[in-house]
Amino acid sequence: MKASIALLESFSLVKSTTHDSFTIHSVVHTWARERLQITQKEKIIKKLLPVLNRVMSQENINRESPEWNSTEERRLLVHLNISVNF
């Protein structure tokens, strides 16, 4: 797996963010999403909805609270925006 990620990284298609996480270049992400069939999109949306529901059901955390995680918020908003455009 690490070798695969390293190869994709060498072409600037992905970027490692931590030892077990990476981000996909937005153009690659859009291209891959556009190639999906409607049934594949439906499967992804079915998996995404419970995750978004869990996040939205959490108690509101004040942004000035030490519990607030700005990185996690940005990651979730990106996925929410993508799901809206599916």
Secondary structure, DSSP 8 states (H G I E B T S, - for coil): -HHHHHHHHHTTSEEEEETTEEEE-HHHHHHHHHT--HHHHHHHHHHHHHHHHHHHHS----TTSTT--HHHHHHHHHHHHHHHT-
